[in-house]
């Protein structure tokens, strides 16, 4: 018969051990108005944000990139960026 594994450490945390609420902590917090998220703390905004577009792709192209796992959209962006850099526009 297999023996039970030890349970490990308790997940209980003493509320007196909570971190100090500093200005930095509040600056990185999510801000809600009612249940609507107004501002999400965390990563700063990119100086060069990507644009949301709708794009029709050949099913084989889409299947190929999706089969590569999470981040497939970024890999499509990278492939297109590489094409743009290696094929200058003729004017």
N, C-alpha and C positions, 0 to 999 in steps of 0.2 A: 504494500500500500504506500502511495506517495505521501510524503510529509508536507504539511502546509508551509508555505513560505511566510517569513516574518512580514508583518504588515507595514513596516517602514515608519517614518516619522509622522506625527500628527500634523494635520493641515490647519489646525486652529491657530489663530494669531491673536495675541493680546492687543486689544484696542489701544492700550497705552503705548504700544510700540509703533504706532502709526507715524509716517514721515511728517516732518514739519511742513506746514503749508506756507510756502514762500511765494514771492512775486513770480519767480520762474515757473513754479508749479502751476499757478493760475494762468500764466501766459500760454502754457502748452495744453491747457484743458479744452475740451469740447464745450461750445457754448450753445445752449438751447433756448428757444422761446416756446414755452409749452412743450410739445413733443417734436417740434421742428428743429432740425440741426441748422444753426445759423453759421457757425464757424467751427471747423475741425482743427484741433491743435495738432502738433506734430511737424511733419516735413514742411519746410518753407516752399513757397510757390517758385516754380521754375522760371527763369528769365526768358526761356524759349519754349513755352508750352506747346504740346502737340495739339493738332486740330482734329475734332471728331468729324468723320466723313462716312458716307455710305458708299460701298464699293462692291461691284459685282465681279466675282472671280470665277475662273474655270473650276469646275468641281474637282478635277485632278490636282490643281494647284492648292486648293483649300484643303483637300484630304492630306496632301503631302505635308503641309505645314502643321495641321492639327495633329498629325501622327507624331510630331516631334515633341509633343507634351506641352505643359504650361509655358507661357511666354511666346506662343506661336505668333501672336500678333506683332510682338516686338521683332521677331525674326523676319517677318514680311517687311516691316518698316526698314530693317537693316539691309535686306536684299534690294529694296527699291532705292535706298540711299546710295548703296554701292553702285547701282546701275547709273544713277544720276551723276555721280562723281567720275565714272569712267566713260560716259557718253555725253560730252559737252554739246549743248544746243548749237546748231549752225544758224546764223542769222542772215 
